[in-house]
Amino acid sequence: MDDFLTNPADKMADMLEHLKVVAEFMDRKKPEGFAFSSLDATYLHHCKPFSNEPYTDAEKATLLEQFSDMRFVAKQKQCYSTSARLALYSGRHPDVPGPLGYADGKANGKFFPMAHAWAVINGKPVDIVWRESSEGDYRKPEKLLARAEYNLASNAYFGVEVPLLYLQGLLVRNQVYTSVFEDHQAGQPLCKSTEVPWLDMIPA
């Protein structure tokens, strides 16, 4: 990503162009049994842009409540574990969904597009992982909300929302926090099909 890109819309356009260039270059090398030639092509098919609309007052109150209940610290380079735990623990019981969801895909922040995961509230990213290097690790709800608001207003998020039931199954099977796009233990199902593997879990 060029340094002058500071607008989320420009970052989104830059990220999509990057994905398209790589996907087109790799198209002639599609592996046997795969629907897509590369992860870039897989992202382009399955993902969608997430909203950069500011959080409403009600959403801010919900996030502050969720951050107050956190029993872990959001650390850099731990987007999959942090976002999954935030979403899964947002319910009062493992079998009762809370107000937050989980998304996986690509994001374009300060430097260049990269694989990333984030929590979701009403279609808006809740990213408490990315931050300035000068920031420390903390759990103060107000600071986490400020971090999420900054990322929402500054970055571009292109991903797919993953049902928490599917995410739970992935964690139980793999015993590790990882991207649904790189689920090698299941043979990378997102790369092998034009349909998402959790369609039967999504209400019609």
C-alpha positions as CSV (number, residue, x, y, z in Angstrom):
1,M,0.0,0.0,0.0
2,D,1.3,3.5,-0.8
3,D,2.0,5.7,2.2
4,F,-0.4,8.4,1.0
5,L,-3.4,6.2,1.3
6,T,-5.2,7.3,4.5
7,N,-8.8,7.0,3.4
8,P,-10.5,3.6,4.0
9,A,-12.2,3.8,0.5
10,D,-8.8,4.2,-1.1
11,K,-7.3,1.4,1.0
12,M,-10.2,-0.9,-0.1
13,A,-9.6,-0.1,-3.8
14,D,-5.9,-0.7,-3.3
15,M,-6.5,-4.0,-1.6
16,L,-9.0,-5.2,-4.2
17,E,-6.6,-4.3,-7.0
18,H,-3.8,-6.2,-5.3
19,L,-5.9,-9.3,-4.9
20,K,-7.1,-9.1,-8.5
21,V,-3.5,-8.8,-9.9
22,V,-2.3,-11.8,-7.9
23,A,-5.4,-13.9,-8.7
24,E,-5.0,-13.3,-12.4
25,F,-1.3,-14.1,-12.3
26,M,-2.0,-17.4,-10.5
27,D,-5.0,-18.4,-12.5
28,R,-3.0,-20.6,-14.8
29,K,-1.7,-22.6,-11.9
30,K,-4.9,-23.9,-10.3
31,P,-4.3,-27.0,-8.2
32,E,-6.3,-30.1,-9.1
33,G,-9.5,-30.3,-7.0
34,F,-9.5,-26.6,-6.1
35,A,-12.1,-24.1,-7.3
36,F,-9.6,-21.2,-7.0
37,S,-6.0,-20.9,-8.1
38,S,-4.9,-18.9,-5.0
39,L,-6.0,-17.5,-1.7
40,D,-6.3,-14.2,-3.4
41,A,-9.0,-15.6,-5.8
42,T,-10.7,-17.2,-2.8
43,Y,-10.8,-14.0,-0.9
44,L,-12.3,-12.2,-3.9
45,H,-15.1,-14.7,-4.3
46,H,-16.1,-15.3,-0.7
47,C,-15.4,-11.9,1.0
48,K,-17.2,-8.6,1.0
49,P,-16.3,-5.1,2.2
50,F,-17.3,-4.3,5.8
51,S,-18.9,-1.0,6.8
52,N,-16.9,2.0,8.0
53,E,-19.9,3.7,9.5
54,P,-19.3,4.9,13.0
55,Y,-20.6,2.9,15.9
56,T,-23.9,4.1,17.3
57,D,-24.3,5.1,20.9
58,A,-26.0,1.7,21.6
59,E,-23.2,-0.2,19.9
60,K,-20.6,1.8,21.9
61,A,-22.4,0.8,25.1
62,T,-22.5,-2.8,24.1
63,L,-18.8,-2.8,23.2
64,L,-17.9,-1.2,26.6
65,E,-19.8,-3.9,28.3
66,Q,-18.1,-6.6,26.3
67,F,-14.6,-5.1,26.9
68,S,-15.4,-4.8,30.7
69,D,-16.1,-8.6,30.7
70,M,-12.8,-9.5,28.9
71,R,-10.6,-11.9,30.8
72,F,-7.7,-11.7,28.4
73,V,-5.4,-9.0,26.9
74,A,-5.6,-8.1,23.3
75,K,-2.1,-8.6,21.9
76,Q,-0.6,-7.7,18.6
77,K,-0.1,-10.5,16.0
78,Q,-2.9,-12.5,17.8
79,C,-5.9,-11.4,15.7
80,Y,-7.4,-14.9,15.3
81,S,-7.3,-15.8,19.0
82,T,-8.3,-12.3,20.2
83,S,-11.2,-11.9,17.8
84,A,-12.5,-15.5,18.2
85,R,-12.4,-15.2,22.0
86,L,-14.1,-11.8,22.0
87,A,-16.9,-13.1,19.8
88,L,-17.4,-16.5,21.5
89,Y,-17.3,-15.0,25.0
90,S,-19.7,-12.3,24.1
91,G,-22.6,-14.6,25.0
92,R,-23.4,-15.4,28.6
93,H,-23.2,-19.1,27.8
94,P,-21.3,-21.0,25.1
95,D,-24.5,-22.1,23.5
96,V,-26.2,-18.7,23.6
97,P,-24.9,-16.3,20.9
98,G,-23.9,-12.8,22.1
99,P,-24.0,-9.5,20.3
100,L,-20.6,-10.0,18.6
101,G,-19.7,-12.0,15.5
102,Y,-16.4,-13.1,14.0
103,A,-15.0,-12.3,10.6
104,D,-11.9,-13.6,8.7
105,G,-10.3,-12.2,5.5
106,K,-8.0,-9.4,4.5
107,A,-7.5,-5.9,5.9
108,N,-5.6,-2.9,4.7
109,G,-4.2,-0.8,7.5
110,K,-1.1,1.3,7.9
111,F,1.2,-0.5,5.6
112,F,-0.2,-3.1,3.1
113,P,-3.1,-5.6,2.8
114,M,-2.7,-8.7,5.0
115,A,-4.6,-11.7,6.3
116,H,-6.5,-10.6,9.4
117,A,-9.5,-11.4,11.7
118,W,-11.8,-9.2,13.6
119,A,-15.0,-9.2,15.7
120,V,-18.2,-7.8,14.3
121,I,-21.1,-5.8,15.6
122,N,-24.0,-5.2,13.2
123,G,-21.8,-5.6,10.2
124,K,-19.1,-3.2,11.5
125,P,-15.5,-4.4,12.3
126,V,-14.4,-4.4,15.9
127,D,-10.6,-4.6,15.7
128,I,-8.8,-4.3,19.0
129,V,-5.6,-5.9,17.8
130,W,-4.1,-3.4,15.4
131,R,-2.6,-0.4,17.1
132,E,0.4,2.0,17.1
133,S,3.6,0.3,18.3
134,S,3.8,2.8,21.1
135,E,0.6,1.6,22.7
136,G,0.9,-1.0,25.4
137,D,-1.2,-4.1,26.1
138,Y,-4.2,-3.3,28.3
139,R,-7.8,-4.2,29.1
140,K,-9.3,-0.8,29.9
141,P,-12.7,-0.7,28.2
142,E,-12.5,3.0,27.2
143,K,-9.1,2.5,25.6
144,L,-10.2,-0.6,23.7
145,L,-13.2,1.3,22.4
146,A,-11.0,4.1,21.2
147,R,-8.7,1.7,19.5
148,A,-11.7,0.0,17.8
149,E,-13.1,3.3,16.7
150,Y,-9.8,4.4,15.3
151,N,-9.4,1.2,13.3
152,L,-13.0,1.4,12.0
153,A,-12.4,4.9,10.7
154,S,-9.0,4.3,9.3
155,N,-8.7,0.8,7.8
156,A,-10.4,-1.2,5.1
157,Y,-11.8,-4.7,6.0
158,F,-12.7,-7.3,3.4
159,G,-13.9,-10.6,4.8
160,V,-16.6,-13.1,5.5
161,E,-18.5,-13.5,8.7
162,V,-18.2,-17.0,10.1
163,P,-21.0,-18.5,12.2
164,L,-19.8,-19.1,15.7
165,L,-21.0,-22.7,15.7
166,Y,-18.6,-23.3,12.7
167,L,-15.8,-21.4,14.5
168,Q,-16.3,-23.5,17.6
169,G,-16.1,-26.7,15.6
170,L,-12.9,-25.5,13.9
171,L,-11.2,-24.8,17.2
172,V,-12.2,-28.1,18.7
173,R,-10.9,-30.0,15.7
174,N,-7.7,-28.1,15.1
175,Q,-6.9,-27.1,18.7
176,V,-5.4,-23.9,17.4
177,Y,-6.6,-20.4,16.4
178,T,-6.2,-20.1,12.6
179,S,-7.8,-18.6,9.5
180,V,-10.8,-20.4,8.0
181,F,-9.2,-19.7,4.6
182,E,-6.1,-21.7,5.6
183,D,-7.8,-24.6,7.3
184,H,-5.3,-27.2,6.0
185,Q,-6.6,-30.0,8.4
186,A,-9.9,-29.9,6.6
187,G,-8.3,-29.5,3.1
188,Q,-9.0,-25.8,2.8
189,P,-12.7,-26.1,2.0
190,L,-13.1,-22.4,1.1
191,C,-10.5,-22.8,-1.6
192,K,-12.3,-25.9,-3.0
193,S,-15.8,-24.7,-3.4
194,T,-17.7,-21.6,-4.6
195,E,-20.1,-22.2,-1.6
196,V,-19.2,-21.5,2.0
197,P,-19.1,-24.8,4.1
198,W,-21.4,-23.4,6.7
199,L,-24.4,-22.6,4.5
200,D,-26.6,-25.0,6.4
201,M,-25.9,-23.1,9.6
202,I,-27.2,-19.8,8.3
203,P,-30.9,-19.1,8.7
204,A,-32.8,-18.7,5.4
